[in-house]
Amino acid sequence: MGQHQFNKTNRWRKTSSATHLLTFLRQTEPETREIYRAAEVFQTTLQVLKTRAKQRYKREVMTPELLSWEDVERIAELSKCLPATHPDVCQHSHLNKYRTISGLCNNRQNPLWGAANTPLVRWLPAEYEDGEREPKGWNRGQLHNGVQLPSPREISKKILSSSSKTEEDTYSQLLVEWGQYIGHDISFTPQSTGSAAPGSSVDCLNTCQNVHPCFPIEGGDVLSGGQGCMPFYRSTPACPVKLGPDSSENLQRQQLNSITSFIDASVVYGHTSKLESFLRDLSGLNGKLAVNTLFEDPKGRPYLPFRVDCFRAGDSRVNEVMTLITLHTLWLREHNRIAEVLKQINAHWSPETIYQETRKIIGALHQIITMRDYVPKIIGKESFEQYIGPYGGYDPTVDPSASNVFATAAFRFGHATISPILRRLNESFQEHELFRHLRLHNTFFSPWRIVKEGGIEPVLRGIIGSAAPAIGANSLVAEEVTERLVVLNVPQYVDLASLNLQRGRDHALPGYNSWRAFCGLNSIKTLDDLKEVVRDHRVAENILELYKHPDNIDVWLGGLVENLLPGSRTGPLFACLIGKQMKTLRDGDRFWWEAEGVFTEQQKSELFKASVSRIICDNSDIKEVPADSFRISKFPSDYVTCGHIPSMNLEAWREEESRGGL
């Protein structure tokens, strides 16, 4: 970054830090807010009617007893929970070539499958304490299998929190970071911040009562503050997709996925037309994405555009940690690099065609890197063959929507792989002389560090040049995120493990044993059964001592402590759930890169040459990389120069002028 640029602005002074940025929430898009507010009104109306009926009849009354389907439909209509999109809207020819930004009409018969702002799907029915809305643990004193559920904070402290993490010897930190990045491409469930009940305003930061939308975590320790609990906002509800006597689960509270489920690079491009337009360089007429107008790196490479003091990308969580910012920056640069080449090859293409063709390529690269290079390392080759298998073409009967258990539990396995240290390395892959390693809590919401502290290269080298933490039942979640996690709208440190457990209960996920049965695995009935699955006997004993009954074990905890499958980073349960989800995301996507007619054979063979290593070579100052950046390699002996890393030949996209695009 040139000194003259730095003098031009006082945008980032030393006051810019995680605490300063707490004022800027992880904003959801206006369309999403409109939908979940309508859903809040719908759910609150049903709850008010149920409460009145309970007072009158002196017993719990379920909604179907109380209201006809016509009544429910009328309440949905008055709440502005809009009716489902009709398949007729999906017959336009322009929907053949490129996916919509919202994911709508990917499946022509079921336009909402996989689309943004639709419910996370249920693979098993929800288990609410009142059958419809109140999560497990809502009614204090209520027994589950004859006992009370343990507090998530107690589980975190006694079983999950780990003061040290040992290093892997197989994979690099990139494996961890890609998991978070691609998870942000698949699901995002916003949190309720206010009550929809007329005239009520509950402050979730200052109550220990379970009052919608607050579901505080009991603690009794320093993180719980003076009042003895940690703040927790329930996830926003979703509007019912369809109503009718055969869809009683639509009366239950379902959670919203505010982004597209597809692996479609929505993290780069957004999921609404408005956000997409903001991220594009529309005035440049070149099909590129907008870049930062105030700062660039020392070699003149661009950074992501600003919004207030934060970077802006297709996903609002971009600023959470520096590693995420780094990956987002790489993809911004890769889009603009490809767009530039396509413009040279096809001078007759319109800016819109250049943009859409580049977006299509970037989406394909996200799919290839995830399914070919990432998922087999996570669930193991055997589970990959068992649950995913070879590609058989697009299947319009497969619902590609993100499942609640995947988004809320299984894909959060990665929280046990978070390193407490962010390593920043110099050109010799040693600790950087100027920009030292950072404790993780000093990297939260720190976009200024990227600009002022050496660009993305020190962080990138740290990601590919450091080993990922090992996973073990006795070394689970780093204290950096159980004791010092920064969450934007909470002015105190919080505990990630407690949040995950409470989120699973908030979403009414069935317990660990139910999901083992779903995956065809043996139920856990005794301590010996648990010891067989967990291997670390002390951890198994602690779990049963806390939960008292195996059916009460939360699915995220149970899946996390399982013994890892050979050649994987997960146990059998999470391998099954992640595998099943990845298969639906592939088979139910009409625009999957291997689907018939999406790319030519020549284009597919070029796309298959792509790798994270090549993207690093093309968009950073790093000139030596591992052949597979997901694997830890010794520098310099196991690194290769960028000249030896295969690259795509974009000539495969050359098109004669007569066929011209949009």
ROTOR-709549 format. One record per residue: y, x, z of N, C-alpha, C, CB in turn. Coordinates in steps of 0.2 Angstrom, whole numbers, plus 5000, padded with zeros to 4 digits. Glycine has a CB too. Layout:
BEGIN
YXZYXZYXZYXZ...
//
This chain:
BEGIN
499450045000500050005000500650045000500049955006501150034995501750074995502150065001502150064988502550125003502950115009503550065008503250185011503750065001504350025000504149945001504550024992503549935000503249865001503249855009502549854998503049905012503049895019503749885023502649955023504249915020504849905022505149845021505349965020504949815015505249745012505149695017504949735006504649695022504449635026504349655033503849605023504549615037504349625044503749575046504949615049503449555041502949495042502449515048502549485036502249575048501749595053502049645058501049615050502249625063502449675069501849675073503049645072501949715079501349725083501149665087501549785088501549615087501449555090500849515087502049505091500749535080500249495076499549515079500349505069499249475082498649495085498249425086498649525092497649435089497149375089497549315093496549395093497849335099498249285103498749255099498449315109499149295095499749265091499449215086500149325088498849235083498649185078498249125081498149225074498149125087497849065090498248995088497849065098498849005087499248945085499048915078499948955085498648955074498548925067497748905067498648985062497648845067496948815068496548835061496948745069495948825062495548835056495648765053494748845058496048765048496248695045495748665041496948705041495648605042495148565037495648535032494748515040495448525026495848495020496048425022495448505013496548405019496848335020496348285019497448325016495948295013495448245011494948235017495048265005494748295020494248295025494448255031494048365027495148275033495448245039495448165038496148265040495648145032495648075031494948035032495848055024494448075029493748045030493548045037493248085026493648095041493348095048493748055052493348165050494348045051494747995055494547925054495548005053494347905048494047845046493447835050493947835039493047885050492347885053492447885061491947955051492947915063493047905071493247835072493647955073493647805068493847735069493247685069494447715064492847705064492247665063491747665069491847685057491647735071491147745077491447715084491047815078492147725085492447705091492447625091493147725091492547595086492547515086491847495088492647495078491347525085490647505087490547515094490147545083490747575097490647595104491047545108490947665105491647525107492047475111491647415111492747465108491447385105491047325105490347325110490847305098490047385109489447395113489647395121489147465111490147435123490347435130490547365132490947485130490847325128491047255131490347215131491547225126489947225127489247185127488847205133488847195121488947275135488547295141488847265147488547375141489447265147489847235153489647165154490547245153489547135148489447055148488747045150489647025142488247085147487547065148487147115153487147075141487547155156487347205161486747245159487147165167486647265152486147305150486447335143485547265148486047395141486247425135486047375129485847495134486547375124486447335119486547375112486947275118486047375108486047415102486447375097485347435099486847415092487247385088486947325083487547435083486347335081485947285077485947215080485347305074485847225087485747165091486447125091485547175098486947165091487647135092487947115086488047195095487847145080488247135074487747125068488747195072487947085063487647075057487847135052487747005054487447145047487647195042488247185039487047205037488447115038489047095035489647125040489047025034489547115046490047135051490147205051489847115059489547245051489647315051489947345044488947355051489847315039490147325032490947315033489847285026491047255036491747245037492147295041491847165040491847315046492147365051492247425047491647375057491747445043491747505039492347505034491147525035492447445031492947435026493647435029492847365023493747405035494347405039494547475042494347355045493947515043494047585045494247635040493447615049494247605034494347645027493747695026495047685028493147685029492647725027492447695020492047715032492547735015492547715008491847705006492847755004491647655001490947644999490747704995490947574995490047704994489847764990490047764983489047754991490047824980490247824973489647804969490347904971489847764964489347734959489147784954489647664956488547784952488247834947488647834941487547824946488947774939489247764932489847824932489547694932490147844937490647894937490447954934491047904943489747964934489448034932489248034925488948044937489447994921489147994914489648034909489047924912490248054912490648084907490448154904491348104910490548164898490248224895490448294898490348224887491148294900491348354903491048374909492148344905490648334912490248354918489548394916490048294922489448404910488848434908488948514909488748424900489548534907489648604907489748644913490148624902490248614917490348654924490348604929491148684923490148634935490048594941490748574943489748634947490848514947491448494949491648534956491448414951492248534957492448574963492148544970493248584963492048484970491848444976491148434976492148374976490748454971490048444971489848374969489748464978490348334968490148264966489848264959490848224966489348224958489048214952488548264949489548194946488448314954487948364952487248324951487748414958487048284955486548234954486848174951486048224960486648154945486948094942486748024945486848094934486148024947485947954950486147954957485147954950486248004961486448014968487048054968485948034972487648034966488248074965488448114971488848034963488348084977488548114984488048174986488648064989487448174983487048224986487348294985486348224982487448334991487648394990488448404990487348434985488748344989489548344989489848354995489748274985490448384995490848395001491048325004491548424999491148325011491348275015490848215015492048245012490248235015489648185016489248215022489148185009488848165025488448185031487948245030488048125034487848285035487248325035486648285035487348375041486148305032485548255031485048275037485148265025484748225039484248225044483548235042484248165049483248285044482448295042482048255047482348365041482348255053481948215058482548165061481648255064482348105064482848065067483248095072482547995069483848075073484348095079484048075085485048075078484148115091483948095097484548085102483348135100484848035102485448015106485247985113486047975103485547995118485347965124485447895124485847995130485947865121485947795120485747765114486747775121485347815110485047795103485547795098484847725104486147795099486647795093487247845093486947725093487447865099488047905099488147965104488647865100487847945110487947995116487448055116487947955123487648115116487148165115486748185121487548235114486248225121485848245126486248275131485248285124486248255138486648285143487348255144486748355141487448195140488048155141488048125148488148105135487548085149487548045155487248095161487147985154487648115165487448165170486948125175488048195174486348155176485848125180485348095176486148075185485448085170484848055166484348105165485148035159483748085166483148135165482848135158482648115171482548185157482248195150481548225152482648245145481048185151480348205153480348215160480148265149480648175164480648175171481148235174479948195173481448265170481948315173482548315170481548395173483048355173483748355170483748415166484248365176484148415160484248475156484648525159484548445149484448585158484848645161485548645157484448715161486048675160486648685157486648745152487248705162486948735146486948785141487148855144487348765135487648855148487948915151487448955155488648905155487048915159486548945163486048975159486248885168485848935153485348965149485549035145485148915143486249025143486549085140486449145145487249075138486649135151486749195156486049215158487149175162485549175159484949195161484449215156484549135165484549195150484049205144484349245138483749145142484949225136485149245130485649305130485549195127486049315135486549365135486249435136487149355141486549485131486249545131486749595131485749555125486749645136487349695137487249755131487349725144486649755128486649815123486149785118486349875126486249815112485849795106485549865103486249755100484949865102484649925098484749915091483949935100484749975087484849975080484149965076485150035078484249925071483649925066483549985062483849865061483049995059482950055055482850035048482350105058482849975046482649955039483349925036482149895039483649885039484249855036484949875038484149775036485449865034486149875035486449815038486449905029487049835041487449775044487649725039488049805047487649745032487749695027487349635027487649725020486649645029486249585030486449535035485549615032486749555040487049515045487749475042487249555052488149515039488749495037488649445031489249545034488149455026488049415021487749345024487549445016487449345029487149285032487749235034486749295038488249265037488849225039489249205033489249275044489349255029489749235023489349175019489749295018488749185017488349135013488249065017487749155010488249075024488249015028488848975027488149035035489449005026490048975025490148945018490649025026489648965014489648925007489248865007489348975002488848855012488348795013488548745017487648825015488848755023489048705027489648725032488448685032490048675033490648675038490748605041491248705035490548605048490648545051491248545056490048525056491848515054492448515058492348485065493048475054492748495069492748475076493248415077492848525081493048365081493548315083494148345087493248255086494748325086495248355091495648305095495748395087495448245093495848185097495348125097496448165094495448075101495148015101495347965096495047985108494947925093495147875089495247815092494647865083495147805099495247745103495947735103494847755110496147675102496847655102497147675109497047585101497747705109498147725115497847775120498147665119497247805118496947855122497047925120496147845123497247975124497348035122497048085127498048055121496448115126496048155130496248225129495348135130496348265134496448335133495848375134497048365137495448395129494848425130494848495134494448435124495448525134495548585137495648585145496148625134495748515147495848515154495448455157496648495155494848445155494448395158493748415158494448325154493348395164492648415164492248355163492548455171492648295161492248235160492048225153492748175162491448195152491148185145491548115143490448175145492048135139492448075136492648095129493148065140492448055124492548065117493248095116492348015113493348145113492848185109492648255113493148215103492748245120492648305124491948305127493148315130491548355127490848365129490848435133490348355124491248445138491348505141490648535144491748505147490648605144490048645146490148665153489848705141489648635158489748655165489548725166489248615169489948765170489848835171489848855178490348865167490448855181490448885188490548955188489848855192490848985183490949055183491649075180490349095179491749135179492449155176492649125170492549225176492149115165492349085158492449015159491749095154492248985164492348905165493048895168491748875170493348945170494048925173494048895179494448885167494648875181494748845188494348775189495448835189494248745183493948675184493248675184494248625178492948735182492248735182491848715176491948695188492148715170491848705164492248735158491848625163491848745153492148775147492248715142491648825144492848715139493048665134492548665128493748675131492448605126491948595120492248525116491248585122492348535110492548475106491948455102493148485101491748385102491248365098491348375090491048295100490848375087490948375079491148315077490248395076491548315071491748245069491248205066492348265063491248145066490748105063490848095056490748035066490348075052490348055045490347985044489848095041490747965039490647895037489947875034491147875031489647815035489047805032489047805025488747735035488547835022488447835015488247775012487947895012487847735015487647665013487447625019487047665007487547565018487447515024486947465022488047485027486447445026486047395025485447395030485747405018485047345030484547335035484047395035484147275035483947425029483447485029483747545031483147485022484347555033484747615034485047615041485247635029484647605046484847595053485147665055484347575058484947715052485147785055485947795053484747845052486147745048486847755047487347725052487047715040487047685057487347665063487447715068487047595066486947765068487047825072487547865070486347865073487847905075488347955073488048015069488647985080488248025063488048075059488648125058487848055052488448195057489048245057489148255050488748305061489748275049490048285042489948365040490848275042489748365033489848435030490448425026489148455026490948465028491648455024491648495018492148475029491148535016491148575010490448565006491148655012490448585000489848574996489248614999489948594989488648584999488048615001487848664996487548565002487948654990487648704985487948774986487948684978487448824984487748894984488148894977487048944984488748884978489148884972489848924972489348804971489848964977490449004978491048964980490649044972490948904984491548874986491848914991491248804990491548964994491949014999492549044995491449065002492449054988492949084984493449034981492549124978493148974979493548934975493848864979493148904969493548854985493748794988493248734986494448774987493348674989492948614988493348554986492548604994494048564986494448514984494948534978494948484990495148484974495548504968496248544971495748444964496548514976497148544979497048614981497348494984496548624985496448694987496248744981495848694992495848714977495748754971496348774967495248714966496848734966497448744963497848794966497848684962497848794973498248844977497948914976498248824984497348914975496948984975497049014968496248974977497248974963497248994956497949024954497048944951497949074950498549094947498649054940498449174945498948994941499048954936499548974931499148874938500049004934500649024930500449084926501249044934499949124927499849184924499449174917499349224928499249104916498849084910498249134908499349084904497949164913497449214912496749194915497649274915496649134918496049114921495949154928495449124917496449184931496249224937496449184943496749294937496249214949496449194955497049224958495849204960497449184962498049214964497949264969498449154968498449314970498349374974498949374979498249434970498849424983499449434988500049464985499249474994500649434986501249454982501649504987501649394981501449514993501749564997501449634998501849535004500749624998500349694999499849704994500049685006499749764993499149784989498849844992499249794981498249864990497949924994498249994990497149924993498150054993498450114990498250124983498150174994497750094980497650104973497850044969496850114972498250004972498549944968498049884968498749964961497549884971497049834971497349774975496349854973497149714973497449654977497149634983497549594972497549604988497249564993497249494992497649585000496949454997496949384996497649354998496449355002497849304995498549274996498649255003498649214991499249245005499349225012499449155013500049265014499349125019499549065021499849075028499049005021500449075030500749095036500549165037500549045042500249185043500149255044499349265043500249275051499049225039498349225038498149235031497949165041497649265029497349265022497149195020496849315021497149175014496949105012496349125007497449065009495849085007495249095003494949025002494749145005494349014999494048954997493748925004493448964993493648965009493448935015493948955021492748965017494048905025494648915030494448965036494848855033493748985036493549035041493649105040492849015043493949115034494049185031494249235036494449185025494749215041495049265045494649275052495749235047494149245053493749255059493649325061493149215059493349365056493249435058493349475052492449445060493449535053493649585047493149585042493849655050492549585044491949595039492049535034491349595042492149475036492249415032492749425027492349355036493349445030493949455025493749505020494549485029493349555022493149615017492749585011492749665021492249545013491849515008492249465003491249475011492649425006493049375002493549414998493549335007493749475000494249514996493849544990494549575000493249564991492849594985492749534980492149614988492549474982492449424977493049404973492149364980493649404977494249384973494349434968494849384978494249504969494349554964493849554959494349624968493249534961492749524955492849474951492049514959493149414953493349364949493849384944493549294953494349414946494849434942494649494937495449464946494249534939493949584935493549554929493449634938493149504930492749474925493149434921492149424928493649394924494149354920494549394914494649314924494649454917495049504912494649524906495349564916494049544908493549564902493449504897492849584905493249444900493149384896493749364891492949324900494349374894494949364890494949414884495549374894494749474885494749524880494249504875494649594883493649484877493049474873493249414869492449464877493449364872493649294869494349274869493149234872494749314865495449304865495649234863495749344860495249194860495349124858495249074864494949104852494949094870494749054875495449034879494349084880495448974881496048944885495948974892496048864885496548974896496449004903495948964907497148994906495948894905495448854909494748874907495548774907494548894901493948914899493748974903493848914892494249024903494149094906493949084913494749134905494349034916494249024924493548994925494848974926493448944921492748904923492148954921492748844918492248984916491649034914491549084919491749064907492149114922492049164927491849134933492749194928492049074935491849044941491049024941492148974942490849014935490148994934489749064935489948974927489949114933489649184933489649204941489949234929490249194944490249214951489749174955490949204954489749104954489249064957488549084956489348984955488349104950487649134949487549194953487649144941488049234953487949304957487849284965488549344956488149234967488049214974487349194975488549164976487049154970486449124970485849184970486249074965485949234965485549284964485449334970485749324958486049354973486049394979485749364985486849414980485849304986485649264991484849254991485949194992484649224985483949214984483449274983483849154979483749314979483349374977483349434982483549404970483949444985484049504989484049494997484649544987484249434998484449415005483849375009485049375006483649315006483249275009482549305010483149205005482249345006481549375007481549415013481349405001482149455014482149495020482249465026482749545019482549395026482649355032481949325034483149305031481649295029481049255031480349285030481049185028480449345026479849385024479549355018479249375030479149405014478949385008478449325008478649445004477949325013477449275013477749205014476949285019478249195019478549135020478949115014479049135026479249165010479649145004479149114999479949215001478549144998478049114994477849044996477449164993477749045003477448975005477948925005477348985013478648935007479148875007479548875001479548885013479648924997480148924991479748934985480648974992479348984984478948994978479349004972478548934977479049004966479349024960479748964957478849034954480248974953480748914951480348874946481348944949480348814947480048764942480548724938479548724945481248734938481748694935482048644939481348664929482548614937482948574941482548504942483648554937482548484948482148424950482648374953481648444955482848324949483348274951483148224957483548224945482548234959482248194965482448234971481548174964482648294971482748334977483448334979482548414976483548314986484248304989484448374991484248254995484948404988485148474990485648474996485448514984485748424999486248425005485948465010486348355007486448495014486248545020486048495025486948575022485448515028485148475034485548495040484448495034485548455045485848455051485548515055485848395055484848515055484548575059484648645056483748555059484648645049484848705046485548735048484748705039486048695048486748715049486848725056487148665046486548685061486648685068486248735072486648615070485648745069485148785073484848845069484648745076484448825064484048885060484548935058483648855055485048915054485448975051485949005056485848945045485848985062486249015067485849075071486548965073485249085068484849135070485249205070484149145066485649205065486049265064486549285070486449265058486649235074487049255080486749305085487249185084486049315084485749365088485749425085484949335089486049435079486049495075486749525075485749485068487249495079487949515079487949575083488349455082488349625080488449695083489049685087488449755078489049715093489649715098490149765095489449735105489949805090490449855088490549845080490249925089491149845078491349855071491449925069491949805069491049955065491150025063491550035057490450055062491950085058492450095052492350175050493150085053492050185044491850245042492250275036491150245039492350345036492750385031492250395025493050445034492550435021492150445014491550485015492650485010491450515021490850555023490350505027490950615026490550445027490150395031490050415039489450385028490650445041490650465048491250415051490850545050491250415058491850375061492450395058491850375068492850345056493550365053494050395058493850295050494350445055494850485060495450445062495050555056495650405058496250365059496150295062496750355053495550265059495450195061494750195064495450155054494750195071494150205075493750145075494350225082493150145077492750085078493050045083491950105081492949975082493249925086492749885090493649875082492849865096492449815100492549755096492649805107492049715095492049655091492649605093491449615092492749595099493349545101494049575099493349535109494049635097494749665094494749655087494749735096494249625084494249605076494349535075493549635073494349495080494449425078495149405076494249375085495149365070495849345068496349405067496149285072496149455064496549515063496649535056496249575067496849495052496949505045497449565044497249445041497949575049498449635048498049695048498949625054497449705052497149765052496949795045496549765057496749745041496449765034497049795030496249705030497649765031498249785027498449855030498749735027498549855037498849915040498449975041499249895046497749955041497250005043496750025038496949985050497050045032496550075027496250035022496050115031496449965022496149925017495449905019496149965010495049885014494349855015493849915015494149805010494049975013493550025012493150045019493750085009493550065024493250085030492750035033493850095036492949965032492549915035491949915030492949845035492049915024491449905019490949965020491749915012491150025021490750085022490350065029491150145023490750045034490350025040489849975039490849995045489949925035489449875034488849895030489749815029488949945025488349965021488050035025488549975014488450065029488250125031488050125039488750175031487950065042487750055049487150015049488350025053486650035053486049985054486249925057485550025058485849875055485949805058485649815065485649745054485849775070485549775077484849745076485949735082484349765080483649745080483649675084483149795083483149635082483149565086482549575091483049505081482649555097482049555101482149495106481949615105481649465109481749415114482049435120481049385115482049495122482349525128483049555126481949575131483249545120483949575118484249525113483849645115484549475115484749425110485449425108484549355113485849395112486549385110487049435113486849315111487449475109487849525112488349495117488149565107488549525123489049505127489749495124489049545133489849535119490449525115490549455113490549575109490049415112490149345110489949295115489749335103489649315120489449275126489949275131488749285129490349325131490949335136491649345134490749395141491649365127492349375125492449345118492449455124492149295116492249265110492949225110491749215108493349235104493949205103493849145098494549245100494049085101494049025097494748995096493548965099494948975090495648965089496048915093495748945082495748865095496148815098495948815106496048745095495648865108495448865115495848935118494748865116496248925123496648985125496249025130497348965128495649035129495249075134494649095130495049035141494349155133493649175130493149115131493449245133492749115126492149065126491449105125492249005122490949065126490249095125489949065119489849085132489749105114489449075108488749045109489449135103488349075113487749055114487748985118487349095119488248975122488248905125488548855120488748905131489048875116489248835111488748805106489848865107488248855104487748835100487248785103487348895098487048795109486648755113486948685113486448775120487548685115487948615116488048585110488648625120488148625104488248595097487548555095488448645092486948585097486348555095486248495099485748605097486448485105486448425109486948375106486548435116487548395105488048355102487848325095488648395100487448355091487148335085486548295086487048385080486248285092485648255094485048285090485748175092485048345090484448375086483848365091484548455085483248345088482648345092482448415095482048315088482048415100481848475103481448525099481548465110481348585102480948635099480248615096480848695103479948575101479248555099479248505093478848525105479748465093479748415087479748455081480348365088480148505081480248545074479648585073480848585075479348615078478648645077478148605073478348675083478148535076477748485073477948475065477648425077478548465064478848455058478648515053479648455058478548575055478348635051477648645051478748695053477248605054476548605055476248665059476248625048476748685064476548735069476248705076477148775071475848735080475648705086476148695091475148755089476048635095476548625100476448665106476448545102476948675109476948715116476848665121477648765116476248675125476148635130476148665137475448595129475948735137475948765143476348835143475148785145476348865149476648935149476248985144476748955156475648975145475249025140475349015133474449005142475448945131475648935124476348965122475748855123476748965127477448995126477449065125477948975131477049095130476949175130476649195123476449195136476149155120475849175114476349175108475349115112476849135109477349125103477949175105477649055103478149185111478749225112478549305113479049205119477949315116477649385117477949415123477849425111478649405124478949435130478849385135479749455129478349405140478149355145478649335150477549385148479149385151479649375156480149315153480049435158480249325147480749275144480449205144480949305136479749205142479449145142479449105149478649155140479349145154479349125161480049095163479149175166480549135161481249115162481349045159481749165160481149035153481348975149480948915152481048985141480348925154480048865157480248855164479248875157480448905168480748895174481448855174480948965177481848865168482448835168482348765165482948875163481948755160481848685156481348645160481648705149480948675164480448635167479848595163480748575171480048575157479648545152479748575145479748465152479148585142479248625135479548575130478548645133479448505131479848465126480548465126479548395127480848495132481548495133481848555130481748495140481548605127481748665125482248655119481248715123482848675119483248665113483048705107484048695115483048675101482748705095483048775094482848665089483748785095484048845093483748905097484848845094483648895104483348945108482648955107483448915116482248905106481548905104481448955098481248845104481848935093481748975087481949045087482148935081482449055091482749125092482249175096483349115096481849145101481449195105480749205102481449165112480649165097479949175094479849245091479849125088479249265092479049335089479149335081478249345090479449385079479649395072478949395067480049455070479049365062478449375057478549445054478549315051477949465051477949535048478449535042477249555046478849585042479349595037479949545037478949595030480049515042480549465042481049475048480249395043481549435049482049435054482049375058482749445052481549325057481449265060480749255062481749205056480649205067479949185069479749125064479949155076479149105065478849055060479248985060478149035063479648965065479948905065480548915060480148875071481048965061481648965057481448995050482049025061480849025049480649045043480548985039480049095043480248935042480048865039480648835037479548825043481148825042481748785041482248815036482048775048482248875036482748915031482448905024482848985034481748925024481448915018481448855014480648935019481348795018481348725015482048715013481148675021482648735017483248725015483448755008483748745020483248825008483448865002483048834996483248935003482448804997482148774991482548714988481448754993482748674993483148614991483748634988483248564997484148684990484748704987484648734980485048764992484048764979483948784972483648734968483348844973483148694970482848644965483248584964482148624968483748564969484148504968484848524965484148474975484948584962485548594960485548594952485848664962485848554949485848544941486148604938486248484939486548644942486848704939486648764942487648704940485948764944485648824947485648874941484948814950485748944942485848984937485248994932486049054940484648974935484048984930483848914927483449004935484248864929484048794926484248794918484548744929483848754915483848754908484548734905483348704905484748774900485448764897486048784901485448694896485948814907486548834911486848904908486348844918486348954907486549014904486049024898486549074909486249064893485749084888485249144891486149114882484749154888484249204890484549274891483649204885485049284886485349354886485849354892485749364880486149304893486649304899486249304906487049234899485649274906485249274912485049344914484649224912484849384908484549454909485149494912484249474903485749484909486349524912486449504919486949514907486449444921486649424927486149454932486649344928485549454930485049484935485149554937484349474932485549594933485649664934486149674940485949694928486449614942487049614947486749634954487449554947487149664958487049684965487649684969486549744965487549684975488149694980488449764979487949684987487949814978488149884977488649894971487549934976488449854965488849854959489549824960488449824953489549774964490149734965490649784970490049674969490349814974490749864978491049924974490249894984490549944969490850004965491349974960490250024960491349914958491849894953492549864957491549834949492549854963493049824966493349864973492949754968493149924973493349964979493450034977492949954985493650074982493650154981493050184982494250174985492550154984491850184986491450204980491450134990491250264979490950284973490250304974491350354970490050304980489250314981489050264985489150384984488450234983488150174987487450184987488450114983487150144992486350134992486150094985486150104998485650104983485350064977485349994979484650084974485149974985485149914988485549914995484349884989486149884994486549895000486349855006487249864998485849815006485549775011485149825015485149715009484849875012484449925016484849985018483849945011484650005024485050065027484750125024484950065035485250165022485050225018485450285021485250225011485150345021485450405024485950435019484950465025486550445021487150475017487150555018487850445019487150595013487250575006486550565002487650615002485950595006485350605002485050534999484850625007485150485002484850414999485350374995484550375004485950404994486550364991486550384983487250374994486750344979486750364972487550344970486350314967487750384964488450374962488450304958488650434957489050274958489050214954488850214947489850194955488850274944488650274937487850264936488750344934487550264942486750254942486650174944486450294946487150144945487050064947487050024941487550044953486549984939486649944933487249894934485949904932487549884928488049834928487949784922488749864927488249724923488149664918488549684912488449604921488349674906488649684900488949614898488249714894489649604899489949534898489949514890490549534901489749564886489649544879489249484878489449604875488749474882488349414882488649354882487749424887489349354884489749294884490249284878490149294890490149334873490549334867490349264863490449394863490949234861490849164858491249164852491049104863490949144846491349134840491949084841490849114834492449094837493049054838492948984837493649084834492448964832492348904830492048854835491848904824491748894840491448854846491948834851490848884848492548874851493048874856492948824862493648854853493148844868493048804874493448754875493048854880493648744882494048684884494748684881494148684892
//
